[in-house]
Amino acid sequence: MSRLGLPHTLQSPRGSTLVEVMLALSIGAVAVAFVGYLTLFCARSEAILFPQMSRQQSASLAMQAMSDLLANAKSSTIAIPTSNRINFQTFGQPSGHTSSIYFQDAKVIYLPNSSSPSQQSILAEGLESLSFSTIDQMIEIQVVFKYRKHRGYDSNENERLNGTFVTRVFPRNH
């Protein structure tokens, strides 16, 4: 027995008190709420950023492919019948074969030989528009894609923005 006549186990309890348990539960609840908030924030951001990144990458790859094709075009053969179509001949083609790049149904389509439409390939999908023009003996290419505002949820046109890539290409035999 101890000095007050109580057993030693009653004098210095080794378990947790109710205040300590409540404090530990409160800290745990705050930590769980914070992790939940971060998870929701990341999920919402992912829903916005990955489609935007995909559209930007698609537009960028199409722009690069068109630039490469048009850089090898014979400048005397380049024709722009409509703003979203360009016809040209390249040095690697047999004479008389005309290639085309055009925009249709949100796709950029490359036709290596206009007389054989079965050989077409899709350079990009999901774009808003494509336009060609000539400026100072160069070909200007403009690609437009849509993406969502950071706070928008894509429910209406006001929550979407246009992204635009523009480049100019100098045909090889100028």
Contacts in CASP RR format, 6 or more apart in sequence:
PFRMAT RR
TARGET T0000
AUTHOR 0000-0000-0000
METHOD contacts of the structure
MODEL  1
MSRLGLPHTLQSPRGSTLVEVMLALSIGAVAVAFVGYLTLFCARSEAILF
PQMSRQQSASLAMQAMSDLLANAKSSTIAIPTSNRINFQTFGQPSGHTSS
IYFQDAKVIYLPNSSSPSQQSILAEGLESLSFSTIDQMIEIQVVFKYRKH
RGYDSNENERLNGTFVTRVFPRNH
1 7 0 8 1.000
2 8 0 8 1.000
2 11 0 8 1.000
4 11 0 8 1.000
16 24 0 8 1.000
45 150 0 8 1.000
48 148 0 8 1.000
48 150 0 8 1.000
48 152 0 8 1.000
51 147 0 8 1.000
51 148 0 8 1.000
52 147 0 8 1.000
52 148 0 8 1.000
55 126 0 8 1.000
55 127 0 8 1.000
55 145 0 8 1.000
55 146 0 8 1.000
55 147 0 8 1.000
56 145 0 8 1.000
56 147 0 8 1.000
56 163 0 8 1.000
58 124 0 8 1.000
58 125 0 8 1.000
58 126 0 8 1.000
58 127 0 8 1.000
58 145 0 8 1.000
59 124 0 8 1.000
59 127 0 8 1.000
59 143 0 8 1.000
59 145 0 8 1.000
59 163 0 8 1.000
59 165 0 8 1.000
60 165 0 8 1.000
61 123 0 8 1.000
61 124 0 8 1.000
62 108 0 8 1.000
62 123 0 8 1.000
62 124 0 8 1.000
62 127 0 8 1.000
62 130 0 8 1.000
62 143 0 8 1.000
63 141 0 8 1.000
63 143 0 8 1.000
63 165 0 8 1.000
63 167 0 8 1.000
65 110 0 8 1.000
65 123 0 8 1.000
66 101 0 8 1.000
66 108 0 8 1.000
66 110 0 8 1.000
66 123 0 8 1.000
66 141 0 8 1.000
66 169 0 8 1.000
67 141 0 8 1.000
67 167 0 8 1.000
67 169 0 8 1.000
69 88 0 8 1.000
69 90 0 8 1.000
69 99 0 8 1.000
69 101 0 8 1.000
69 110 0 8 1.000
70 78 0 8 1.000
70 86 0 8 1.000
70 88 0 8 1.000
70 101 0 8 1.000
70 139 0 8 1.000
70 141 0 8 1.000
70 169 0 8 1.000
70 171 0 8 1.000
71 169 0 8 1.000
71 170 0 8 1.000
71 171 0 8 1.000
71 172 0 8 1.000
72 90 0 8 1.000
72 91 0 8 1.000
72 92 0 8 1.000
72 171 0 8 1.000
72 172 0 8 1.000
73 88 0 8 1.000
73 89 0 8 1.000
73 90 0 8 1.000
73 99 0 8 1.000
73 139 0 8 1.000
73 171 0 8 1.000
73 172 0 8 1.000
74 88 0 8 1.000
74 89 0 8 1.000
74 90 0 8 1.000
74 91 0 8 1.000
74 171 0 8 1.000
74 172 0 8 1.000
74 173 0 8 1.000
75 137 0 8 1.000
75 171 0 8 1.000
75 172 0 8 1.000
75 173 0 8 1.000
75 174 0 8 1.000
76 173 0 8 1.000
77 87 0 8 1.000
77 88 0 8 1.000
77 89 0 8 1.000
77 98 0 8 1.000
78 86 0 8 1.000
78 87 0 8 1.000
78 88 0 8 1.000
78 134 0 8 1.000
78 139 0 8 1.000
78 171 0 8 1.000
79 86 0 8 1.000
79 87 0 8 1.000
79 88 0 8 1.000
80 86 0 8 1.000
80 87 0 8 1.000
80 132 0 8 1.000
80 133 0 8 1.000
80 134 0 8 1.000
81 87 0 8 1.000
82 102 0 8 1.000
83 131 0 8 1.000
83 132 0 8 1.000
83 133 0 8 1.000
84 102 0 8 1.000
84 103 0 8 1.000
84 129 0 8 1.000
84 130 0 8 1.000
84 131 0 8 1.000
84 132 0 8 1.000
85 100 0 8 1.000
85 101 0 8 1.000
85 102 0 8 1.000
85 103 0 8 1.000
85 132 0 8 1.000
86 100 0 8 1.000
86 101 0 8 1.000
86 102 0 8 1.000
86 132 0 8 1.000
86 139 0 8 1.000
87 98 0 8 1.000
87 99 0 8 1.000
87 100 0 8 1.000
87 114 0 8 1.000
88 98 0 8 1.000
88 99 0 8 1.000
88 100 0 8 1.000
88 171 0 8 1.000
89 95 0 8 1.000
89 96 0 8 1.000
89 97 0 8 1.000
89 98 0 8 1.000
89 99 0 8 1.000
90 99 0 8 1.000
91 172 0 8 1.000
91 173 0 8 1.000
93 99 0 8 1.000
93 112 0 8 1.000
93 113 0 8 1.000
97 112 0 8 1.000
97 113 0 8 1.000
97 114 0 8 1.000
97 115 0 8 1.000
98 113 0 8 1.000
98 114 0 8 1.000
98 115 0 8 1.000
99 110 0 8 1.000
99 111 0 8 1.000
99 112 0 8 1.000
99 113 0 8 1.000
99 114 0 8 1.000
100 110 0 8 1.000
100 111 0 8 1.000
100 114 0 8 1.000
101 108 0 8 1.000
101 109 0 8 1.000
101 110 0 8 1.000
101 111 0 8 1.000
101 123 0 8 1.000
101 132 0 8 1.000
102 108 0 8 1.000
102 109 0 8 1.000
102 111 0 8 1.000
102 130 0 8 1.000
103 109 0 8 1.000
103 127 0 8 1.000
103 129 0 8 1.000
103 130 0 8 1.000
103 131 0 8 1.000
106 125 0 8 1.000
106 126 0 8 1.000
106 127 0 8 1.000
106 128 0 8 1.000
107 122 0 8 1.000
107 123 0 8 1.000
107 124 0 8 1.000
107 125 0 8 1.000
107 126 0 8 1.000
107 127 0 8 1.000
108 122 0 8 1.000
108 123 0 8 1.000
108 124 0 8 1.000
108 125 0 8 1.000
108 127 0 8 1.000
108 130 0 8 1.000
108 143 0 8 1.000
109 120 0 8 1.000
109 121 0 8 1.000
109 122 0 8 1.000
109 123 0 8 1.000
110 120 0 8 1.000
110 121 0 8 1.000
110 122 0 8 1.000
110 123 0 8 1.000
111 117 0 8 1.000
111 119 0 8 1.000
111 120 0 8 1.000
112 119 0 8 1.000
112 120 0 8 1.000
112 121 0 8 1.000
113 119 0 8 1.000
124 143 0 8 1.000
126 145 0 8 1.000
127 143 0 8 1.000
127 144 0 8 1.000
127 145 0 8 1.000
128 144 0 8 1.000
128 145 0 8 1.000
128 146 0 8 1.000
128 162 0 8 1.000
129 142 0 8 1.000
129 143 0 8 1.000
129 144 0 8 1.000
130 141 0 8 1.000
130 142 0 8 1.000
130 143 0 8 1.000
130 144 0 8 1.000
131 141 0 8 1.000
131 142 0 8 1.000
132 139 0 8 1.000
132 140 0 8 1.000
132 141 0 8 1.000
132 142 0 8 1.000
133 139 0 8 1.000
133 140 0 8 1.000
133 142 0 8 1.000
134 140 0 8 1.000
135 168 0 8 1.000
137 170 0 8 1.000
137 171 0 8 1.000
137 174 0 8 1.000
138 168 0 8 1.000
138 169 0 8 1.000
138 170 0 8 1.000
138 171 0 8 1.000
139 168 0 8 1.000
139 169 0 8 1.000
139 171 0 8 1.000
140 166 0 8 1.000
140 167 0 8 1.000
140 168 0 8 1.000
140 169 0 8 1.000
141 166 0 8 1.000
141 167 0 8 1.000
141 168 0 8 1.000
141 169 0 8 1.000
142 164 0 8 1.000
142 165 0 8 1.000
142 166 0 8 1.000
143 164 0 8 1.000
143 165 0 8 1.000
143 166 0 8 1.000
144 162 0 8 1.000
144 163 0 8 1.000
144 164 0 8 1.000
145 162 0 8 1.000
145 163 0 8 1.000
145 164 0 8 1.000
146 160 0 8 1.000
146 161 0 8 1.000
146 162 0 8 1.000
146 163 0 8 1.000
147 160 0 8 1.000
147 161 0 8 1.000
147 163 0 8 1.000
148 154 0 8 1.000
148 159 0 8 1.000
148 160 0 8 1.000
148 161 0 8 1.000
149 159 0 8 1.000
149 160 0 8 1.000
149 161 0 8 1.000
152 159 0 8 1.000
153 159 0 8 1.000
154 160 0 8 1.000
END
